[in-house]
Amino acid sequence: MDFRVFDRARRQVGPLQLDLVESYAQGKVSRREFVRRGTVIGLSLPFISAIISACGSDDGGTSGTTGTGGGDTTAAGTDTTAAGSGTAGGTIKIAAQKPVSVDPVAMQDLGGYGLVAQVFEFLVTLGENGEIAPGLAASWEPNEDGSVWTFNLQPDVKWQDGTDFTSEAVAATMDRLVEAGQSGLKGVITAGAVDSSDPTKAVFTLTGPNGNFPYLVSVFNAQTPITPVDYAIGTTLDQNSNGTGPWKLVDYNPSTGARFERNDTWWGGQTLLDSTEFQFFDEIGTMVTAMQGGAVDAIVQFQVIGGDALLNSPDFTVLEVESSTHRQIWMRCDTGQFADKAVRQALAFTFDREQMVETLFRGRASVGNDHVIAPFMEGYDDTVPQREKDIEKAKQLLADAGVTNLTATLHATAAFQEIPELAQLIKSGAEEAGINLEIALESLDTFYGAQWCPAEPPDPPCSGAAELGIVDYGHRPTPDVFLNAALFTNGVWNSSQYSSPELDAAFKEYQAAVGVDAHQAANKKIETILNEDVPVGLPYFYNYLSGNSTNFQGVRVSALGQMFLEKASQV
């Protein structure tokens, strides 16, 4: 170790950053984790590089970022301009999931996420390395305990109507999200949390310390794009598309597609493409067929099952992202046949997770352990025993609970990626333990509106949910949204109606954790509690697959249905 460089660098940072630096030097976190975490808490790329150089390398890998700046930050990893190589002009056609909603505040589906992200931008965006990077915020930094975060805004940004973008819009957007009970920010900020007195800075005062806050105002919390001050709750993209982003909405048909043209006044530079077209599909199979036949140039998402032709095509560029995308098999904890924890555990013991990973994804996934912390997430604890298939254990748990001839309906979506096949594997495994599951495959509208989280009764949220079902959750780099929305008491997506004071406390501890040791300790508690209580079965996390024709380059995806095309071009 070069102690002179190390000591000089240490003096440039505050307590929160210093804890990470020393944890890296002591080998508590890998190089990859250091780069990722350093980015989140506002370390500049030169600073991160200097520490890595001073401490030497490990086997964790990094993304090879470079840059200049002070110790308080240009966060991670990307050039925000649209400059790139390739042929100027042209249109790219994209096969995408038909959106359920394009309301930036209320949307819950990948189709909506992808369209809104063409026009409206986030404080924190997607970097070239797949991590977070500066968006509308050029840099950010926390105070000593992570309870106050200052975001320095990009200069000379304008809305498409020509007016100036300022911190007032950030404050107004956050107040709308608080009013709507946005899942990732619930309990993290309150109305009036953003000080916008300086138009170039948005200063967030949180309800308490939060070491992951930049993620919560990033592309990975998809309902947080910054919208104009006068953007009312309930307004949809087609009603008001006055954004700051690289593309202008020129046509939208909720059944067939959307067309965008270049925003010539975009602060990020000139896009090479003239326009983009999103074509809507109900099924991934028909999206793949359209891609194979040349009707489209890119596909937002496809799956291993049925996607062989794309995976093996020399004319197709596969974009594969390690992700926390997963399926939750929710079980009602408050009433019905799964209210007894032993019954929920019994069903979870019938899952053949390795078979699921191999059959459904051919290895492009990792085994889950009935909690929402993915193996690649910071602070993941691998000492929590992995649940494996054990039919005899499942039978014993049912017998101890006095349950015989258990019959239930497993609700799922009819045409959504691998979910129908997953339902069959769950049914097959359950039968071995004497559990009879009847599969009900429903349309997206019926499933989401009537089975997973019905609007009525509204209090508590999702209290009208079916007792058993499979729901999809898109990628997040931290478990905040999964915990806050689906598993926290009265969470907005809590279809299990799970309520655990122990988990609530552990999640609060996790949110407040700003040091490496505290973060890992909170994670272990969360993993242990959820693995024991099993409000949801979670058998795997799978890699996100997207891609484009080799006639195009520079296409990037977030693993949340957001396709970024500002650097895309024809080859």
C-alpha positions as CSV (number, residue, x, y, z in Angstrom):
1,M,0.0,0.0,0.0
2,D,1.1,3.5,-0.8
3,F,0.5,5.1,2.6
4,R,1.3,8.6,1.5
5,V,-1.4,8.6,-1.2
6,F,-3.8,6.8,1.1
7,D,-3.4,9.2,4.0
8,R,-3.6,12.3,1.7
9,A,-6.9,10.9,0.1
10,R,-8.4,10.1,3.5
11,R,-8.1,13.8,4.6
12,Q,-10.3,14.9,1.7
13,V,-13.5,13.1,2.8
14,G,-16.0,13.1,5.6
15,P,-16.8,10.4,8.2
16,L,-19.3,8.5,5.9
17,Q,-16.8,8.2,3.0
18,L,-13.9,7.6,5.4
19,D,-15.7,4.5,6.8
20,L,-15.9,3.0,3.3
21,V,-12.3,3.9,2.4
22,E,-11.0,2.2,5.6
23,S,-13.3,-0.8,5.1
24,Y,-11.8,-1.3,1.6
25,A,-8.3,-0.9,2.8
26,Q,-9.0,-3.6,5.5
27,G,-10.5,-6.0,2.9
28,K,-14.1,-5.8,4.2
29,V,-15.4,-4.9,0.8
30,S,-14.3,-5.9,-2.7
31,R,-13.0,-3.5,-5.3
32,R,-16.3,-3.8,-7.1
33,E,-18.3,-3.0,-4.0
34,F,-15.9,-0.1,-3.2
35,V,-16.5,1.5,-6.7
36,R,-20.3,1.0,-6.4
37,R,-20.6,2.3,-2.9
38,G,-18.2,5.1,-3.4
39,T,-20.3,6.3,-6.4
40,V,-23.4,6.3,-4.2
41,I,-22.0,8.4,-1.4
42,G,-20.4,10.9,-3.7
43,L,-16.7,10.0,-4.1
44,S,-15.2,11.4,-7.3
45,L,-13.8,9.0,-9.8
46,P,-10.2,10.3,-9.4
47,F,-10.5,9.7,-5.7
48,I,-11.8,6.2,-6.1
49,S,-9.0,5.5,-8.6
50,A,-6.4,6.9,-6.2
51,I,-7.6,4.7,-3.3
52,I,-7.6,1.6,-5.5
53,S,-4.1,2.4,-6.8
54,A,-2.8,3.0,-3.3
55,C,-4.3,-0.2,-1.8
56,G,-3.5,-2.5,-4.8
57,S,-6.0,-4.7,-6.6
58,D,-8.2,-7.5,-5.6
59,D,-10.3,-9.9,-7.7
60,G,-13.5,-7.9,-7.5
61,G,-13.0,-6.1,-10.8
62,T,-14.0,-2.6,-11.7
63,S,-15.5,-0.8,-14.5
64,G,-12.5,1.3,-15.5
65,T,-13.9,4.7,-15.0
66,T,-11.9,7.9,-15.4
67,G,-12.4,11.6,-14.8
68,T,-11.4,14.7,-13.0
69,G,-12.8,16.5,-10.0
70,G,-12.6,17.1,-6.3
71,G,-13.1,14.7,-3.4
72,D,-16.8,15.5,-3.0
73,T,-17.7,14.3,-6.4
74,T,-18.6,13.7,-9.8
75,A,-20.4,10.5,-9.2
76,A,-19.8,7.4,-11.2
77,G,-19.1,6.6,-14.5
78,T,-20.3,8.2,-17.6
79,D,-20.0,11.0,-20.0
80,T,-23.4,12.6,-20.1
81,T,-23.1,14.0,-23.6
82,A,-24.6,12.2,-26.6
83,A,-21.4,12.3,-28.6
84,G,-20.6,9.0,-30.2
85,S,-19.5,7.3,-33.4
86,G,-21.9,6.0,-36.1
87,T,-24.0,7.2,-39.0
88,A,-26.1,10.3,-38.2
89,G,-29.8,10.2,-38.9
90,G,-32.4,7.5,-39.1
91,T,-34.9,5.8,-36.9
92,I,-34.7,2.9,-34.5
93,K,-37.9,0.7,-34.1
94,I,-38.3,-0.9,-30.7
95,A,-40.5,-3.8,-29.6
96,A,-41.9,-3.0,-26.2
97,Q,-44.4,-4.2,-23.7
98,K,-47.7,-2.4,-24.0
99,P,-47.9,0.0,-21.1
100,V,-50.6,-0.1,-18.5
101,S,-50.0,3.5,-17.4
102,V,-47.8,6.4,-18.5
103,D,-48.4,8.5,-15.5
104,P,-44.9,9.2,-14.2
105,V,-46.1,9.1,-10.6
106,A,-48.5,6.2,-10.6
107,M,-47.0,3.8,-13.3
108,Q,-46.1,0.3,-12.1
109,D,-45.1,-1.5,-15.3
110,L,-42.0,-1.8,-17.4
111,G,-43.9,-0.6,-20.5
112,G,-44.7,2.7,-18.8
113,Y,-41.2,3.1,-17.2
114,G,-39.5,2.9,-20.6
115,L,-41.7,5.5,-22.4
116,V,-41.6,8.1,-19.6
117,A,-37.8,7.8,-19.5
118,Q,-37.5,9.0,-23.1
119,V,-38.8,12.4,-22.2
120,F,-38.3,13.0,-18.5
121,E,-35.0,12.6,-16.7
122,F,-33.8,11.7,-13.3
123,L,-31.4,13.4,-10.9
124,V,-29.3,10.3,-11.1
125,T,-29.2,8.3,-14.3
126,L,-27.7,5.1,-15.8
127,G,-23.9,5.0,-16.2
128,E,-22.0,3.2,-18.9
129,N,-21.0,0.6,-16.4
130,G,-24.6,-0.2,-15.4
131,E,-24.3,1.7,-12.1
132,I,-25.6,5.1,-11.3
133,A,-24.1,8.3,-12.8
134,P,-24.9,12.0,-13.0
135,G,-28.2,12.9,-14.6
136,L,-29.9,16.2,-14.0
137,A,-27.7,16.3,-10.9
138,A,-24.1,16.9,-11.9
139,S,-22.8,15.7,-8.5
140,W,-24.0,15.0,-5.0
141,E,-22.7,14.7,-1.5
142,P,-24.1,13.8,2.0
143,N,-23.6,15.4,5.3
144,E,-21.7,13.5,8.0
145,D,-24.5,11.0,8.9
146,G,-26.3,10.8,5.5
147,S,-29.4,12.7,6.7
148,V,-28.9,15.6,4.4
149,W,-28.0,15.2,0.7
150,T,-27.1,18.1,-1.6
151,F,-27.5,17.6,-5.4
152,N,-25.7,20.1,-7.6
153,L,-27.8,20.5,-10.7
154,Q,-26.5,20.5,-14.3
155,P,-26.2,24.1,-15.7
156,D,-28.2,25.4,-18.7
157,V,-30.9,22.7,-18.7
158,K,-34.2,23.8,-20.3
159,W,-37.6,22.2,-20.5
160,Q,-38.8,21.5,-24.0
161,D,-41.0,24.7,-23.9
162,G,-37.8,26.7,-23.5
163,T,-38.1,27.6,-19.8
164,D,-35.2,27.0,-17.4
165,F,-35.0,23.9,-15.3
166,T,-34.3,24.8,-11.6
167,S,-34.4,23.1,-8.2
168,E,-38.0,24.4,-7.8
169,A,-39.1,21.5,-10.1
170,V,-37.2,19.0,-8.0
171,A,-38.9,20.2,-4.9
172,A,-42.4,20.1,-6.6
173,T,-41.8,16.6,-8.0
174,M,-40.8,15.3,-4.6
175,D,-43.8,16.8,-2.9
176,R,-46.0,15.1,-5.4
177,L,-44.3,11.8,-4.8
178,V,-44.8,12.2,-1.0
179,E,-48.5,13.0,-1.5
180,A,-48.9,9.9,-3.7
181,G,-47.1,7.7,-1.2
182,Q,-44.4,6.7,-3.7
183,S,-43.1,3.3,-2.6
184,G,-39.3,4.0,-2.5
185,L,-39.5,7.3,-0.8
186,K,-42.3,6.6,1.7
187,G,-41.0,7.3,5.2
188,V,-37.7,8.7,3.7
189,I,-38.8,12.2,2.9
190,T,-41.8,14.3,3.9
191,A,-43.5,17.3,2.1
192,G,-41.1,20.2,2.0
193,A,-38.0,18.0,2.3
194,V,-36.3,19.9,-0.6
195,D,-34.7,23.3,-0.1
196,S,-34.8,25.0,-3.5
197,S,-33.8,28.4,-2.4
198,D,-30.7,28.1,-4.6
199,P,-32.0,27.3,-8.1
200,T,-28.8,25.4,-8.9
201,K,-29.0,23.1,-5.8
202,A,-31.6,20.7,-4.4
203,V,-30.9,20.1,-0.7
204,F,-32.8,17.1,0.7
205,T,-33.4,16.8,4.5
206,L,-34.5,13.3,5.1
207,T,-36.5,11.9,8.0
208,G,-33.3,10.2,9.2
209,P,-29.9,9.0,7.9
210,N,-30.0,7.0,4.7
211,G,-26.9,5.7,3.1
212,N,-28.6,4.7,-0.2
213,F,-30.5,7.8,-1.0
214,P,-29.1,8.6,-4.5
215,Y,-30.6,5.3,-5.6
216,L,-34.0,6.4,-4.5
217,V,-33.9,9.4,-6.9
218,S,-32.4,7.5,-9.8
219,V,-33.6,5.5,-12.8
220,F,-33.8,2.5,-10.5
221,N,-36.7,4.1,-8.7
222,A,-38.7,4.5,-11.9
223,Q,-41.4,6.9,-10.6
224,T,-39.0,9.6,-9.7
225,P,-38.3,11.5,-13.0
226,I,-38.3,15.2,-12.5
227,T,-41.4,16.8,-14.0
228,P,-42.3,20.5,-14.3
229,V,-43.5,22.5,-11.3
230,D,-47.1,22.6,-12.5
231,Y,-47.3,18.8,-13.3
232,A,-50.4,17.7,-11.5
233,I,-50.8,14.2,-10.0
234,G,-52.7,12.0,-12.5
235,T,-51.3,13.7,-15.5
236,T,-50.0,11.3,-18.1
237,L,-47.1,11.5,-20.6
238,D,-49.4,12.1,-23.6
239,Q,-51.2,14.9,-21.7
240,N,-48.0,16.8,-20.8
241,S,-44.6,15.7,-22.3
242,N,-42.7,18.9,-21.5
243,G,-39.5,17.2,-20.3
244,T,-35.8,17.9,-20.2
245,G,-34.8,14.7,-22.0
246,P,-33.3,13.9,-25.4
247,W,-36.6,13.0,-27.1
248,K,-39.9,14.8,-27.7
249,L,-43.1,12.8,-27.9
250,V,-44.8,13.4,-31.2
251,D,-47.4,10.6,-31.3
252,Y,-48.9,8.2,-28.8
253,N,-51.5,5.5,-29.2
254,P,-51.9,3.4,-26.0
255,S,-52.7,0.3,-28.1
256,T,-50.1,0.4,-30.9
257,G,-47.1,2.6,-30.0
258,A,-45.3,5.9,-29.6
259,R,-43.0,8.0,-31.7
260,F,-40.3,10.4,-30.5
261,E,-38.2,12.9,-32.3
262,R,-34.9,14.5,-31.4
263,N,-35.0,17.3,-28.9
264,D,-32.7,19.8,-30.6
265,T,-32.3,21.8,-27.4
266,W,-31.3,18.9,-25.1
267,W,-28.6,20.0,-22.7
268,G,-26.8,16.7,-23.2
269,G,-25.9,17.3,-26.8
270,Q,-27.1,16.2,-30.2
271,T,-28.5,12.7,-30.6
272,L,-27.3,10.9,-33.7
273,L,-30.7,9.3,-34.4
274,D,-33.5,11.5,-35.8
275,S,-36.3,9.6,-34.1
276,T,-37.4,6.5,-32.3
277,E,-40.5,4.4,-32.6
278,F,-41.9,2.1,-29.9
279,Q,-44.2,-0.7,-31.1
280,F,-46.4,-2.2,-28.4
281,F,-46.9,-6.0,-28.0
282,D,-49.0,-8.0,-25.5
283,E,-46.6,-11.0,-25.6
284,I,-42.9,-11.4,-25.6
285,G,-43.2,-14.3,-28.2
286,T,-44.6,-11.9,-30.8
287,M,-41.9,-9.4,-29.9
288,V,-39.2,-12.0,-30.6
289,T,-40.9,-12.9,-33.9
290,A,-40.9,-9.2,-34.9
291,M,-37.3,-9.0,-34.1
292,Q,-36.4,-12.1,-36.0
293,G,-38.4,-10.9,-39.1
294,G,-36.7,-7.4,-39.1
295,A,-40.0,-5.6,-38.3
296,V,-38.2,-3.9,-35.4
297,D,-34.5,-3.1,-34.7
298,A,-34.5,-3.6,-30.9
299,I,-36.4,-5.5,-28.2
300,V,-36.8,-4.0,-24.7
301,Q,-36.8,-7.5,-23.0
302,F,-37.0,-11.1,-24.0
303,Q,-36.5,-14.4,-22.2
304,V,-34.4,-17.5,-22.5
305,I,-37.5,-19.7,-23.1
306,G,-38.4,-18.8,-26.7
307,G,-35.5,-16.5,-27.2
308,D,-32.9,-19.0,-28.6
309,A,-33.1,-17.5,-32.0
310,L,-32.0,-14.2,-30.7
311,L,-29.4,-15.6,-28.3
312,N,-27.8,-17.5,-31.1
313,S,-28.1,-15.0,-33.9
314,P,-25.0,-13.4,-35.4
315,D,-27.2,-10.4,-36.4
316,F,-28.3,-9.6,-32.9
317,T,-26.4,-7.9,-30.0
318,V,-27.5,-9.4,-26.7
319,L,-27.6,-6.9,-23.8
320,E,-27.5,-9.0,-20.6
321,V,-27.6,-7.4,-17.2
322,E,-27.1,-9.1,-13.8
323,S,-30.2,-8.0,-11.9
324,S,-32.4,-8.4,-8.9
325,T,-35.4,-9.0,-11.1
326,H,-37.5,-11.7,-9.5
327,R,-40.8,-13.3,-8.9
328,Q,-42.5,-13.2,-5.5
329,I,-44.9,-16.0,-4.6
330,W,-47.0,-14.1,-2.1
331,M,-49.0,-15.9,0.6
332,R,-51.6,-14.0,2.7
333,C,-50.3,-13.9,6.3
334,D,-53.4,-12.3,7.9
335,T,-56.1,-14.7,6.9
336,G,-56.8,-17.9,5.0
337,Q,-54.8,-21.2,4.6
338,F,-51.4,-19.6,4.6
339,A,-51.8,-17.5,7.8
340,D,-49.8,-20.1,9.7
341,K,-46.0,-19.6,9.1
342,A,-45.5,-23.4,9.0
343,V,-47.7,-23.7,5.9
344,R,-45.8,-21.0,4.1
345,Q,-42.6,-22.7,5.0
346,A,-43.9,-26.0,3.8
347,L,-44.7,-24.6,0.3
348,A,-41.3,-22.9,0.1
349,F,-39.6,-26.3,0.9
350,T,-41.3,-27.8,-2.2
351,F,-39.4,-25.4,-4.6
352,D,-36.7,-27.0,-6.6
353,R,-34.7,-23.8,-7.1
354,E,-31.8,-25.2,-9.0
355,Q,-34.3,-26.8,-11.4
356,M,-36.1,-23.5,-11.9
357,V,-32.8,-21.7,-12.6
358,E,-31.8,-24.3,-15.2
359,T,-35.2,-25.0,-16.8
360,L,-36.4,-21.4,-17.0
361,F,-33.1,-19.6,-17.5
362,R,-30.5,-22.1,-18.5
363,G,-28.3,-20.8,-15.7
364,R,-28.8,-17.1,-16.4
365,A,-30.1,-16.6,-12.9
366,S,-29.1,-17.1,-9.3
367,V,-30.9,-19.1,-6.6
368,G,-33.0,-17.1,-4.2
369,N,-33.5,-17.7,-0.5
370,D,-37.0,-16.3,0.1
371,H,-35.7,-12.8,0.9
372,V,-35.3,-9.8,-1.4
373,I,-31.5,-9.2,-1.0
374,A,-29.8,-10.5,-4.1
375,P,-26.4,-12.1,-3.9
376,F,-24.7,-9.3,-5.7
377,M,-26.1,-6.5,-3.5
378,E,-23.9,-4.7,-1.1
379,G,-23.8,-6.2,2.3
380,Y,-25.4,-9.5,1.2
381,D,-24.9,-12.1,4.0
382,D,-24.2,-15.7,2.7
383,T,-24.3,-17.2,6.2
384,V,-28.1,-17.4,6.3
385,P,-28.8,-21.1,5.5
386,Q,-30.0,-21.7,2.0
387,R,-33.5,-23.2,1.8
388,E,-33.5,-26.3,-0.5
389,K,-36.2,-28.6,-1.6
390,D,-37.2,-31.0,1.2
391,I,-40.5,-32.7,0.6
392,E,-40.3,-34.7,3.9
393,K,-39.7,-31.4,5.8
394,A,-42.7,-29.9,4.0
395,K,-44.9,-32.8,4.9
396,Q,-43.8,-32.6,8.5
397,L,-44.6,-28.9,8.8
398,L,-48.0,-29.4,7.4
399,A,-48.7,-32.3,9.8
400,D,-47.5,-30.2,12.7
401,A,-49.8,-27.4,11.7
402,G,-52.7,-29.9,11.5
403,V,-53.2,-29.2,7.8
404,T,-54.4,-31.9,5.4
405,N,-55.7,-31.8,1.8
406,L,-54.6,-28.2,1.3
407,T,-56.1,-26.9,-2.0
408,A,-55.5,-23.4,-3.2
409,T,-55.6,-21.3,-6.4
410,L,-52.3,-19.9,-7.6
411,H,-53.0,-16.7,-9.5
412,A,-50.5,-15.6,-12.2
413,T,-50.3,-13.6,-15.5
414,A,-51.1,-15.6,-18.6
415,A,-48.5,-14.2,-21.0
416,F,-45.7,-12.7,-19.1
417,Q,-42.3,-14.2,-19.7
418,E,-41.6,-17.4,-17.8
419,I,-44.3,-17.0,-15.2
420,P,-46.8,-19.6,-16.6
421,E,-43.9,-22.2,-16.7
422,L,-42.9,-21.2,-13.1
423,A,-46.5,-21.8,-12.0
424,Q,-46.4,-25.3,-13.4
425,L,-43.1,-26.1,-11.6
426,I,-44.5,-24.8,-8.3
427,K,-47.7,-26.9,-8.8
428,S,-45.6,-30.0,-9.6
429,G,-43.4,-29.6,-6.5
430,A,-46.3,-28.8,-4.2
431,E,-48.1,-32.0,-5.3
432,E,-45.2,-34.1,-3.9
433,A,-46.0,-32.7,-0.4
434,G,-49.8,-33.2,-0.8
435,I,-50.6,-29.6,-1.7
436,N,-53.0,-29.2,-4.6
437,L,-52.6,-26.0,-6.5
438,E,-55.0,-24.9,-9.2
439,I,-53.4,-22.5,-11.6
440,A,-55.4,-19.4,-12.7
441,L,-53.7,-17.6,-15.6
442,E,-55.2,-14.2,-16.1
443,S,-54.7,-11.1,-18.3
444,L,-52.5,-8.4,-17.0
445,D,-55.4,-6.1,-16.2
446,T,-57.3,-8.8,-14.4
447,F,-54.3,-10.0,-12.5
448,Y,-53.0,-6.7,-11.3
449,G,-56.5,-5.1,-10.7
450,A,-58.3,-8.0,-9.1
451,Q,-55.8,-10.5,-7.6
452,W,-52.5,-8.9,-6.7
453,C,-53.4,-5.4,-5.3
454,P,-57.0,-4.4,-5.9
455,A,-57.9,-0.8,-5.3
456,E,-60.7,-1.8,-3.0
457,P,-60.7,-1.9,-0.1
458,P,-58.0,0.9,-0.1
459,D,-57.0,0.7,3.6
460,P,-54.7,-1.1,4.2
461,P,-53.3,-1.2,0.6
462,C,-53.7,-4.6,-1.2
463,S,-56.0,-6.0,1.5
464,G,-58.3,-7.3,-1.2
465,A,-55.5,-9.5,-2.7
466,A,-55.9,-13.2,-3.4
467,E,-54.4,-15.6,-0.8
468,L,-51.7,-16.9,-3.2
469,G,-50.1,-15.7,-6.5
470,I,-47.0,-14.9,-8.4
471,V,-46.1,-11.3,-9.0
472,D,-43.1,-9.8,-10.9
473,Y,-40.7,-7.3,-9.5
474,G,-38.2,-5.4,-11.7
475,H,-34.6,-4.7,-10.9
476,R,-33.4,-2.4,-8.2
477,P,-29.7,-2.2,-7.1
478,T,-30.7,-2.1,-3.4
479,P,-33.7,-3.7,-1.7
480,D,-35.3,-0.5,-0.4
481,V,-38.3,-0.5,-2.8
482,F,-38.9,-4.2,-2.4
483,L,-38.9,-3.9,1.4
484,N,-40.7,-0.5,1.7
485,A,-43.4,-1.4,-0.8
486,A,-44.0,-5.1,-0.6
487,L,-43.0,-6.2,2.9
488,F,-43.2,-3.2,5.3
489,T,-46.3,-3.0,7.4
490,N,-49.1,-1.4,5.2
491,G,-46.7,-1.1,2.2
492,V,-48.4,0.0,-1.0
493,W,-47.7,-3.4,-2.7
494,N,-48.0,-5.6,0.4
495,S,-50.2,-8.3,-1.2
496,S,-49.2,-10.7,1.6
497,Q,-50.6,-8.4,4.2
498,Y,-47.4,-9.1,6.1
499,S,-46.8,-7.2,9.3
500,S,-43.7,-7.8,11.3
501,P,-42.4,-5.3,13.9
502,E,-39.0,-7.1,13.7
503,L,-38.7,-6.6,10.0
504,D,-39.9,-3.0,10.1
505,A,-37.2,-2.3,12.7
506,A,-34.5,-4.1,10.7
507,F,-35.5,-2.2,7.6
508,K,-35.3,1.1,9.5
509,E,-31.9,0.0,10.7
510,Y,-30.8,-0.8,7.2
511,Q,-32.0,2.6,5.9
512,A,-30.1,4.4,8.6
513,A,-26.9,2.3,8.1
514,V,-24.2,4.4,6.6
515,G,-21.2,2.4,7.6
516,V,-20.1,-0.9,6.1
517,D,-20.4,-3.0,9.3
518,A,-23.8,-1.5,10.2
519,H,-25.1,-2.2,6.7
520,Q,-24.1,-5.8,6.7
521,A,-25.5,-6.3,10.2
522,A,-28.9,-4.9,9.1
523,N,-28.9,-7.1,6.0
524,K,-28.4,-10.3,7.9
525,K,-31.4,-9.4,10.2
526,I,-33.6,-8.8,7.1
527,E,-32.5,-12.0,5.4
528,T,-33.0,-14.1,8.5
529,I,-36.5,-12.7,9.3
530,L,-37.9,-13.1,5.8
531,N,-36.4,-16.5,5.4
532,E,-38.1,-17.6,8.6
533,D,-41.5,-15.9,8.1
534,V,-41.8,-16.5,4.3
535,P,-44.4,-13.9,3.5
536,V,-43.2,-14.4,0.0
537,G,-41.4,-17.3,-1.6
538,L,-38.6,-16.0,-3.8
539,P,-36.9,-18.8,-5.7
540,Y,-34.5,-16.9,-8.0
541,F,-33.1,-13.6,-9.3
542,Y,-32.6,-13.6,-13.1
543,N,-30.5,-11.8,-15.6
544,Y,-32.3,-9.2,-17.7
545,L,-32.1,-9.8,-21.4
546,S,-32.5,-7.2,-24.1
547,G,-30.8,-6.4,-27.3
548,N,-30.7,-4.9,-30.8
549,S,-29.8,-5.5,-34.4
550,T,-26.1,-5.3,-35.2
551,N,-27.1,-2.5,-37.6
552,F,-27.3,-0.3,-34.5
553,Q,-24.9,0.5,-31.7
554,G,-24.9,2.5,-28.4
555,V,-28.2,1.1,-27.1
556,R,-28.3,0.8,-23.3
557,V,-30.9,-0.7,-20.9
558,S,-31.5,-0.5,-17.2
559,A,-33.1,-3.9,-16.4
560,L,-36.3,-1.9,-15.5
561,G,-37.7,-1.7,-19.0
562,Q,-35.9,1.6,-19.7
563,M,-34.0,1.7,-23.0
564,F,-31.7,4.7,-23.3
565,L,-31.1,5.8,-26.9
566,E,-29.4,9.2,-26.7
567,K,-26.1,7.6,-27.8
568,A,-27.6,5.0,-30.2
569,S,-26.9,5.2,-33.9
570,Q,-26.8,3.2,-37.1
571,V,-23.6,1.4,-37.7
